[in-house]
Amino acid sequence: MAWWEFDAGDLEHPGRDREQSTLWRAGVLSESERAEVEAEWRREFDVTRGKSARERREHYEFHDIPDELIERWQGTRKRRRRQAAALVEEAARPAQPGNPSG
């Protein structure tokens, strides 16, 4: 609390549950602190695979994962699923005469 009172500048204390995301967004974490908290958030993000949208949202909020990272990581998941589906589709196509892959 002393840091928030004397060193935080214009940052207001968001409450204990939102400290990490507030500091992350403000860019005041050291490189190692940032890497550590992002790795922790990524682990918690990955835990939600297979859960409902409501369960995922509650989990993200509980772990204070910034929306910006959630959106980035969800985009990565969607791209991977599209790439995997394209590979399956391509593998299922019958070989065409003159097609180098078949």
Backbone bond lengths (Angstrom), bond angles and torsions (degrees), N, CA, C in turn:
res aa  C-N    CA-C-N  psi(-1)  N-CA   C-N-CA  omega(-1)  CA-C   N-CA-C  phi
1 M - - - 1.457 - - 1.523 111.49 -
2 A 1.332 116.86 -30.45 1.460 119.15 179.72 1.524 110.56 -62.58
3 W 1.341 117.34 -39.44 1.461 119.63 179.33 1.518 109.97 -60.78
4 W 1.329 116.74 -44.74 1.461 120.40 -179.93 1.533 110.65 -63.00
5 E 1.292 116.16 -36.70 1.469 120.12 -177.67 1.524 112.81 -73.76
6 F 1.329 116.98 -41.37 1.460 119.77 -170.51 1.523 115.42 -109.78
7 D 1.326 118.11 -25.23 1.464 119.40 -173.10 1.515 114.90 -118.27
8 A 1.303 119.37 -7.91 1.462 121.86 -173.32 1.527 113.53 -76.37
9 G 1.304 117.40 -8.71 1.462 119.16 -179.55 1.521 110.85 64.32
10 D 1.335 115.79 -126.99 1.465 120.75 -178.17 1.522 113.77 -80.76
11 L 1.319 117.27 -7.32 1.467 119.76 179.88 1.524 110.25 -70.79
12 E 1.313 115.05 132.64 1.458 120.15 175.57 1.515 108.37 -98.53
13 H 1.317 116.35 143.28 1.457 120.31 178.97 1.526 108.85 -64.90
14 P 1.353 116.86 121.51 1.463 120.28 -175.73 1.524 113.64 -86.17
15 G 1.314 116.51 0.21 1.460 121.02 -171.87 1.512 108.12 100.47
16 R 1.280 115.44 153.69 1.461 121.15 -173.99 1.529 113.16 -57.41
17 D 1.327 117.33 -35.27 1.459 121.11 -175.86 1.528 113.99 -71.70
18 R 1.307 119.00 -14.25 1.471 121.74 -176.90 1.532 112.87 -123.31
19 E 1.320 116.83 13.85 1.462 119.93 -178.13 1.527 112.69 -61.40
20 Q 1.331 116.89 -49.13 1.459 119.21 -174.23 1.523 112.05 -61.52
21 S 1.325 117.52 -47.42 1.471 118.81 -178.15 1.527 111.19 -66.69
22 T 1.319 116.92 -34.14 1.462 120.10 178.15 1.527 110.86 -64.50
23 L 1.327 116.14 -46.31 1.467 120.49 178.78 1.527 111.11 -66.54
24 W 1.326 117.67 -38.27 1.470 122.75 177.97 1.525 110.26 -61.63
25 R 1.336 116.29 -49.03 1.476 120.26 -179.33 1.533 111.63 -64.80
26 A 1.323 116.89 -34.73 1.469 120.94 -178.99 1.529 112.19 -75.12
27 G 1.328 116.74 -13.31 1.454 120.31 178.82 1.518 113.86 73.36
28 V 1.320 117.48 26.87 1.467 119.84 -177.69 1.527 113.37 -99.49
29 L 1.329 117.09 -1.68 1.464 119.65 177.53 1.527 109.52 -79.50
30 S 1.311 116.28 147.31 1.465 119.76 174.48 1.531 107.41 -68.77
31 E 1.305 116.49 166.47 1.464 120.71 -179.88 1.527 111.01 -58.42
32 S 1.337 116.66 -42.54 1.468 119.57 -179.26 1.531 111.29 -70.18
33 E 1.331 117.70 -37.65 1.469 120.41 177.29 1.528 109.98 -64.05
34 R 1.312 115.29 -43.47 1.469 120.53 179.93 1.530 110.31 -61.64
35 A 1.329 117.05 -46.93 1.464 121.28 179.72 1.524 110.53 -61.20
36 E 1.320 116.38 -41.91 1.466 120.74 -178.77 1.523 111.65 -65.05
37 V 1.318 117.14 -46.42 1.464 119.65 -177.73 1.527 110.30 -70.25
38 E 1.328 118.39 -36.35 1.461 120.20 177.75 1.530 110.99 -66.60
39 A 1.323 117.28 -38.00 1.465 120.40 177.55 1.534 110.42 -64.83
40 E 1.319 116.09 -40.99 1.469 120.60 177.69 1.525 110.23 -63.10
41 W 1.326 116.94 -46.02 1.457 120.90 178.74 1.522 111.07 -62.08
42 R 1.329 117.19 -40.02 1.464 120.11 -179.60 1.529 110.53 -63.86
43 R 1.324 116.98 -41.05 1.469 119.78 176.60 1.531 110.22 -59.76
44 E 1.318 116.57 -44.69 1.461 120.39 179.87 1.524 111.39 -67.39
45 F 1.313 117.46 -35.70 1.467 121.57 176.00 1.531 109.85 -62.16
46 D 1.332 116.54 -45.51 1.463 120.95 -177.48 1.526 112.64 -66.47
47 V 1.329 117.67 -26.50 1.463 122.14 178.89 1.530 110.84 -62.01
48 T 1.318 117.66 -24.34 1.464 120.85 -172.31 1.518 113.92 -84.86
49 R 1.311 118.51 -0.48 1.473 119.66 178.93 1.515 110.03 -56.55
50 G 1.332 115.10 133.09 1.457 120.25 178.98 1.514 114.55 85.80
51 K 1.311 117.72 -2.83 1.468 121.49 179.82 1.526 109.36 -90.70
52 S 1.312 116.13 162.29 1.466 121.10 177.43 1.532 109.38 -70.47
53 A 1.323 115.72 163.01 1.466 120.46 179.16 1.527 110.96 -58.65
54 R 1.317 116.88 -40.93 1.463 120.68 179.78 1.524 110.69 -64.15
55 E 1.320 116.95 -44.33 1.466 120.80 179.61 1.531 110.93 -63.87
56 R 1.334 116.19 -40.40 1.470 119.38 178.17 1.524 110.51 -62.71
57 R 1.319 116.91 -48.52 1.468 121.33 -178.26 1.524 110.32 -59.14
58 E 1.312 118.12 -44.91 1.471 121.24 179.36 1.531 110.70 -62.63
59 H 1.312 116.45 -40.43 1.463 120.69 -179.82 1.534 109.87 -65.60
60 Y 1.318 116.86 -45.27 1.469 120.73 179.17 1.524 110.90 -60.69
61 E 1.322 116.87 -44.20 1.461 120.55 179.64 1.525 111.12 -64.52
62 F 1.327 117.05 -43.06 1.459 120.72 -179.78 1.523 111.07 -60.13
63 H 1.330 116.51 -37.40 1.463 120.90 -177.83 1.528 112.69 -94.31
64 D 1.347 117.16 5.90 1.466 122.67 173.11 1.534 112.20 60.57
65 I 1.329 116.90 36.60 1.466 120.46 179.96 1.528 108.37 -78.30
66 P 1.331 118.03 124.58 1.467 120.78 -179.61 1.533 112.12 -61.87
67 D 1.321 116.04 140.88 1.462 121.75 178.99 1.525 111.72 -56.38
68 E 1.321 116.84 -34.97 1.464 120.48 -178.50 1.532 110.99 -60.57
69 L 1.328 116.47 -40.65 1.465 119.98 179.28 1.521 110.87 -73.13
70 I 1.320 117.37 -39.21 1.460 120.85 178.08 1.524 109.63 -58.21
71 E 1.320 117.12 -47.22 1.463 120.84 -179.66 1.522 111.36 -62.59
72 R 1.321 117.25 -42.13 1.461 120.82 179.00 1.521 110.59 -62.56
73 W 1.323 116.30 -47.16 1.459 120.60 -177.23 1.515 111.80 -70.17
74 Q 1.328 118.39 -34.77 1.461 120.31 176.30 1.523 110.15 -65.48
75 G 1.324 116.95 -37.90 1.458 120.88 176.72 1.516 111.36 -61.67
76 T 1.316 116.75 -38.98 1.466 121.56 177.98 1.526 109.90 -64.58
77 R 1.321 117.58 -43.19 1.469 121.46 178.16 1.522 110.65 -60.64
78 K 1.349 116.34 -45.73 1.462 120.42 -177.86 1.523 110.78 -63.82
79 R 1.344 117.59 -42.23 1.466 120.45 178.25 1.518 111.04 -61.57
80 R 1.321 116.87 -42.48 1.468 120.48 179.37 1.521 111.03 -62.98
81 R 1.341 116.64 -41.52 1.470 119.63 178.99 1.529 110.33 -64.72
82 R 1.339 117.76 -42.11 1.468 120.80 179.04 1.522 111.03 -63.80
83 Q 1.341 116.69 -42.52 1.460 120.44 179.27 1.521 110.61 -63.74
84 A 1.316 117.55 -42.29 1.468 121.06 179.24 1.526 110.58 -64.71
85 A 1.331 117.07 -41.80 1.464 120.66 179.05 1.525 110.73 -64.15
86 A 1.325 117.00 -39.32 1.465 120.70 178.78 1.528 110.75 -64.54
87 L 1.323 117.13 -39.68 1.466 120.36 178.47 1.527 111.19 -65.67
88 V 1.315 117.14 -41.16 1.465 121.20 178.25 1.517 109.62 -63.88
89 E 1.321 115.95 -44.55 1.465 120.78 -179.84 1.528 110.65 -62.05
90 E 1.313 115.80 -44.44 1.456 120.24 179.90 1.529 111.19 -63.04
91 A 1.306 116.50 -41.14 1.462 120.86 -179.64 1.525 111.21 -67.48
92 A 1.322 117.87 -28.33 1.459 121.99 -178.36 1.525 112.53 -82.55
93 R 1.328 117.85 -16.18 1.470 121.25 -179.89 1.521 110.26 -67.46
94 P 1.349 116.02 138.24 1.464 117.40 175.48 1.528 109.91 -68.66
95 A 1.312 115.46 147.88 1.461 120.23 179.03 1.520 109.81 -65.64
96 Q 1.306 116.61 138.14 1.454 123.16 179.32 1.523 109.64 -104.61
97 P 1.332 118.17 138.10 1.475 119.06 175.92 1.525 108.62 -59.63
98 G 1.282 115.73 137.33 1.450 121.19 179.42 1.506 113.59 83.87
99 N 1.337 117.44 -5.80 1.451 121.64 178.19 1.517 107.88 -84.95
100 P 1.335 117.86 120.61 1.464 120.12 -176.97 1.532 113.41 -57.21
101 S 1.333 117.79 -26.59 1.472 119.03 -178.25 1.523 110.98 -85.22
102 G 1.307 118.79 -5.75 1.448 117.94 -176.82 1.432 110.19 -135.87
